[in-house]
Each structure stands twice: as C-alpha cells, then as structure tokens.
Amino acid sequence: MHSDASTTVSGPAAVVAAAVLWGTAGTAGTLALSGAADPVALAAARLVIGGAVLAAAAGPAAWRLLSGGRGRVLPLTAAALAVAAYQLCYFAAVGRTGVAVGTVVAIGSGPAFTGVLSWLHDGRRPGRRWTVATAAAVAGCAALVLGGQTVGVDPGGVLLALLGGLLYGFYSVTAARSITAGAASGAVMGVLFGGAAVVMLPVLLWSGTAWLGEPGGLLTAVYLGCATTALSYFLYGRGLRTTPVARASTLALAEPAVAALLGVAVLHERLTAVSWAGLALLGAGLLLVALPGPAGVPEAAPRTAQSSA
C-alpha cells in the first residue's frame, strides 16, 4: 500500500465529486463563450491546460513512474494517447450523428467497456448489483439526453462514439492498474494527461487560439482546464485507490445528471417528461452502485496469486 492511500474522502465520494465537476463543463462553456470558440478548440485547450497542471503537480513523481521500465512506460504511453484520441473520437462522432446520440453512446458505453476490460485484464468479474445498476444508469442516461425526441442515427458516428467509450475504458483501467499496483495516483494522472496535452497542443494551435485573447474565453479555458480536468482527474485518481474501476466508471455517470440539472437551473432549459424519468432512473442506478457491501463491488476473481494492492 502506498503512503498516500489514506484520505478523509472515500473513494466513491471522490469519483462522484469528479463527475460533478465534469458536469459543470457544458454550462461554463455556454455562459462564457457564446460561440466564440468551436468545440474542438475548447476541448483541446481544456486538455492542454489541465494536462499541464496535472503534470506540474506530479513533478518528479511522474518521472520516477516513467523510469519504471517498459512494463510501465508502454501501457501509460498508450493510455495517454487514448486520452487524446477519446476527445477526437467524441467530437467526430457528434459531428456525424449529433450531440444527443454521440453523447449517449460515448458516455453510456464507457462503463460497459470498463467492466469488460477490467474482467479480461484483471480478472474482476462484474457483480450482479453492478450489472443491474449500470444497465439502469445507462438507460436513464439515454432517456435523459434523448428526451423522447426523434433523432437520426449515423452508423459511422455511432461506431466512433463506441470507439470513444472503449478508449475511455482503456485509459481508466490502465490508470487503475497502475494505482492499485502502488503508483501514486497524482503521478499516474500527471503522466496520462501530461502526455495527452502534448498530443493535443498541435490540435489547439491548428484550430485557432484567438478566442483565448478574450477575457471570457481565457477564464473559461482556465476553469475547464484547472477545475473540470486537473482537479476532477486528481479526485478521480484518488477514488481509484479504493474503488474498483468498473464501479467508478458507473458512478461517473453522475456527469450528465449534473449537466442536465445545471441546464435547467442556470440556462433555463426545459426537460421533457421522458428526460425527468431518465434522470430518476439514472439516480437510482447511481445510488444502487454506490451502496456499500460486497454486492455493489465487482467481484474479484484474480487469475494469479499476486495481490492488487
């Protein structure tokens, strides 16, 4: 067990706190930018700033982590590329099949892919309660975002969104494996997102940075980078110390619920009856997976005798 494992914030609470911060991103961008920057530029700036903050906060610990040999460097490098590729897949997906469908497929498939990857790579077989709770939460997320509206579905866009969900599951499982193996969570997140920031910097420069010269644009980019990326993934990493990654990925579905409630309260958006029902179902799924007890945690079925601590 690494020395920074003790904390006054429980693992699930840290994951939910991260999801709450993620849920504020859309409202913050809408209020401050009002179309001054395109979504790709905003996402790239968010990742560049957040990754730089996480890497700086990790400091020498990140370099020590990378000096652990190819057994550590290769998976972490692949995960850093996955963090950047997720952003590109997501925006390519919503560009082809729309925001609603792209968001539901990308965010909703993430927990399923995470559970499967955790099972395949770590021998963690998802428990019955996790399976039921995740299915309810994903169904609620779909109803919340789609809201009973008739939407067009582009097969290529759906495949890109599914690829995004797979990439999310991959980098989450990779981070969790490093953390449970003894690496400091801050160092792991610093390596993943610092590497992703390097990849996304050319994307930011290509998409244009003039909007960062406006006070609203700069403040929004700083908030998105520092709060909804650096702080949120710092909390998510802490949560992964004691929370199985499959359970954490389901708890992270609190993000669309927070985004929807902020849209109603701050942006004066209206939810349909179907959306409210989806919000209630999503909340029930999150509550079920958050309950303590063996049934709420993916069952461990290690393939080797080695401890994961």
C-alpha positions in Angstrom: 0.0 0.0 0.0 1.4 3.4 -0.9 1.8 6.0 1.7 -0.7 8.4 0.2 -3.6 5.9 0.4 -5.1 7.4 3.5 -7.6 10.2 2.9 -10.7 11.6 4.6 -12.7 11.4 1.4 -14.0 8.0 0.5 -13.3 6.5 -2.9 -16.8 6.7 -4.3 -17.3 10.2 -2.9 -14.1 11.4 -4.7 -15.3 9.8 -8.0 -18.8 11.5 -7.7 -17.1 14.8 -6.9 -15.0 14.4 -10.1 -18.2 13.7 -12.1 -19.9 16.8 -10.6 -17.0 18.9 -11.9 -17.2 17.3 -15.3 -20.9 18.1 -15.3 -20.3 21.8 -15.0 -18.2 22.0 -18.2 -21.0 22.4 -20.6 -22.7 25.2 -18.7 -19.5 27.1 -18.1 -18.6 26.9 -21.8 -22.1 28.1 -22.9 -22.2 31.0 -20.5 -18.7 32.4 -21.1 -18.0 31.7 -24.8 -21.3 32.1 -26.6 -19.9 30.5 -29.7 -16.5 32.4 -29.7 -14.6 29.1 -29.9 -15.6 25.9 -31.7 -15.9 22.8 -29.6 -12.7 21.2 -30.8 -10.6 24.2 -29.9 -12.3 24.4 -26.5 -11.7 20.7 -25.8 -8.1 21.0 -26.9 -7.5 24.0 -24.7 -9.1 22.2 -21.7 -6.9 19.2 -22.1 -3.7 21.2 -22.7 -4.2 23.3 -19.7 -5.5 20.5 -17.4 -2.7 18.1 -18.5 0.0 20.8 -17.9 -1.4 21.4 -14.4 -1.5 17.7 -13.6 2.0 17.1 -14.9 3.4 20.0 -13.0 1.6 18.9 -9.8 3.0 15.4 -10.2 6.5 16.8 -10.7 9.4 14.3 -10.1 7.0 11.5 -9.2 5.9 11.4 -12.8 9.4 11.0 -14.0 10.0 8.2 -11.4 6.9 6.5 -12.6 8.2 6.6 -16.2 11.6 5.3 -15.2 10.0 2.0 -14.1 10.8 0.3 -17.3 8.9 -0.7 -20.5 6.4 -2.6 -18.3 5.1 0.7 -17.1 6.0 3.1 -19.9 4.3 1.4 -22.7 0.9 1.0 -21.1 0.9 4.6 -19.7 2.0 5.9 -23.1 -0.8 4.1 -24.8 -3.2 5.4 -22.2 -2.1 9.0 -22.7 -2.7 8.6 -26.4 -6.1 7.1 -25.6 -7.0 10.2 -23.5 -6.3 12.5 -26.5 -7.9 10.1 -29.0 -11.1 10.0 -26.9 -11.6 13.7 -27.4 -11.1 13.4 -31.2 -13.4 10.4 -31.5 -16.1 12.1 -29.4 -16.2 15.3 -31.5 -16.0 13.3 -34.7 -18.9 11.2 -33.5 -21.2 14.1 -32.6 -20.3 15.8 -35.9 -21.7 12.8 -37.8 -24.6 11.6 -35.6 -25.5 14.6 -33.5 -24.7 15.6 -29.9 -27.5 13.6 -28.3 -26.7 10.2 -29.8 -23.0 10.8 -29.7 -23.1 11.7 -26.1 -25.3 8.8 -25.0 -23.2 6.2 -26.9 -19.8 7.5 -25.8 -20.7 8.1 -22.2 -23.1 5.2 -21.8 -20.7 2.6 -23.4 -17.8 3.7 -21.2 -18.9 1.7 -18.0 -19.6 -1.4 -20.0 -16.3 -1.4 -21.8 -14.5 -0.6 -18.4 -16.2 -3.6 -16.8 -15.3 -5.9 -19.6 -11.7 -4.7 -19.8 -11.3 -5.0 -16.0 -12.7 -8.5 -16.2 -10.4 -9.5 -19.1 -7.2 -7.9 -17.8 -7.5 -8.1 -14.1 -9.9 -11.0 -13.6 -12.5 -8.7 -11.9 -15.9 -10.2 -12.8 -18.7 -7.6 -12.6 -21.1 -8.4 -9.7 -24.8 -8.7 -10.2 -25.6 -5.5 -8.5 -23.1 -3.6 -10.6 -24.6 -5.1 -13.8 -28.1 -4.1 -12.8 -27.2 -0.7 -11.6 -25.1 0.1 -14.6 -27.8 -1.0 -17.0 -30.3 1.2 -15.2 -27.9 4.2 -15.1 -27.1 3.9 -18.9 -30.8 3.5 -19.8 -31.6 6.6 -17.6 -28.7 8.5 -19.3 -30.2 7.7 -22.7 -33.7 8.8 -21.7 -32.3 11.9 -20.1 -30.3 13.1 -23.1 -32.6 12.0 -25.9 -35.7 13.2 -24.0 -38.1 11.3 -26.2 -37.0 13.2 -29.3 -36.7 11.7 -32.7 -33.1 11.6 -33.7 -31.2 10.5 -36.8 -28.5 7.8 -36.3 -25.4 7.7 -38.4 -23.7 4.2 -38.2 -20.3 5.7 -38.7 -20.9 8.3 -35.9 -22.1 5.5 -33.6 -19.0 3.5 -34.3 -16.8 6.5 -33.5 -18.7 7.1 -30.2 -18.3 3.4 -29.3 -14.6 3.7 -30.0 -14.5 6.7 -27.7 -16.2 4.6 -25.0 -13.6 1.9 -25.5 -10.8 4.4 -25.2 -12.2 5.8 -22.0 -12.5 2.3 -20.6 -8.9 1.5 -21.6 -7.3 4.5 -20.0 -9.4 4.2 -16.9 -8.4 0.5 -16.4 -4.8 1.3 -17.2 -4.7 4.1 -14.6 -6.5 1.9 -12.0 -4.0 -0.9 -12.6 -1.0 1.4 -12.0 -2.6 2.9 -8.9 -3.5 -0.4 -7.3 0.0 -1.7 -8.1 1.4 1.0 -5.8 1.9 4.1 -8.0 0.8 7.5 -6.7 -2.5 8.5 -8.2 -1.3 12.0 -8.9 1.8 10.7 -10.8 -0.4 8.4 -12.9 -2.8 11.2 -13.9 0.1 13.6 -14.5 1.7 11.1 -16.9 -1.6 10.3 -18.7 -2.9 13.9 -19.1 0.5 15.5 -19.5 1.2 13.2 -22.4 -2.3 13.9 -23.8 -1.6 17.6 -23.5 1.5 17.3 -25.7 -0.6 15.4 -28.3 -3.5 18.0 -28.2 -1.3 21.1 -28.4 -1.0 21.0 -32.2 -4.7 20.5 -32.4 -5.2 23.6 -30.3 -2.8 25.6 -32.5 -4.4 24.3 -35.7 -8.0 25.1 -34.5 -7.1 28.7 -33.6 -6.3 30.5 -30.3 -7.6 34.0 -31.0 -10.6 33.4 -28.7 -8.2 33.0 -25.8 -7.4 36.7 -26.1 -10.9 37.5 -24.9 -11.3 37.6 -21.1 -14.4 35.3 -21.2 -12.6 32.8 -23.4 -9.4 32.7 -21.3 -11.3 32.4 -18.0 -13.4 29.6 -19.4 -10.4 27.8 -20.7 -8.7 28.1 -17.3 -11.7 26.9 -15.4 -12.2 24.0 -17.7 -8.6 23.1 -17.6 -8.0 23.5 -13.9 -11.3 22.5 -12.4 -13.0 20.1 -14.8 -9.8 18.4 -15.9 -6.9 18.8 -13.4 -8.9 18.8 -10.2 -11.5 16.4 -11.4 -9.0 13.8 -12.5 -7.0 14.3 -9.4 -10.1 13.3 -7.5 -10.9 10.5 -9.9 -7.4 9.1 -9.3 -7.8 9.3 -5.6 -11.1 7.5 -5.9 -9.5 4.7 -7.9 -7.2 3.9 -4.9 -10.1 2.2 -3.1 -12.9 2.0 -5.7 -12.9 -0.8 -8.3 -12.6 0.9 -11.7 -15.9 -0.7 -13.1 -17.8 0.8 -10.1 -16.0 4.1 -10.5 -17.0 4.3 -14.2 -20.6 3.8 -13.4 -20.5 6.5 -10.6 -19.0 8.8 -13.2 -22.4 8.8 -15.0 -23.4 11.4 -12.5 -21.9 13.8 -15.0 -24.9 14.0 -17.4 -27.3 14.3 -14.4 -25.4 17.3 -13.1 -25.2 18.8 -16.6 -28.9 18.5 -17.1 -29.8 20.0 -13.7 -27.5 22.9 -14.3 -29.1 23.4 -17.7 -32.5 23.7 -16.1 -31.4 25.9 -13.1 -28.9 28.2 -14.9 -29.6 28.1 -18.6 -33.4 27.8 -18.2 -33.6 24.7 -20.3 -36.7 22.5 -20.2 -36.7 18.8 -19.7 -39.4 16.6 -21.1 -41.3 14.0 -19.0 -39.1 11.3 -20.6 -36.0 13.2 -19.6 -37.1 13.6 -16.0 -37.9 9.9 -15.9 -34.5 9.1 -17.2 -32.9 11.4 -14.6 -34.8 9.5 -11.9 -33.7 6.1 -13.3 -30.1 7.3 -13.6 -30.1 8.5 -10.0 -31.5 5.1 -8.8 -28.7 3.3 -10.7 -26.1 5.5 -9.2 -27.5 5.1 -5.7 -27.6 1.3 -6.1 -23.9 1.1 -7.3 -22.8 3.5 -4.5 -24.3 1.4 -1.7 -21.7 -0.3 0.5 -21.4 -4.0 0.6 -19.9 -6.9 -1.5 -22.7 -7.0 -4.0 -22.1 -3.4 -5.1 -18.5 -4.0 -6.0 -17.3 -6.0 -9.0 -16.3 -9.4 -7.7 -12.6 -10.1 -7.8 -11.5 -13.3 -9.5 -7.8 -12.8 -9.9 -6.0 -15.0 -12.4 -2.8 -15.1 -10.4 -1.9 -15.2 -6.7 -0.5 -11.7 -6.7 -2.2 -9.0 -4.7 -3.5 -6.0 -6.4 -2.7 -3.7 -3.5 
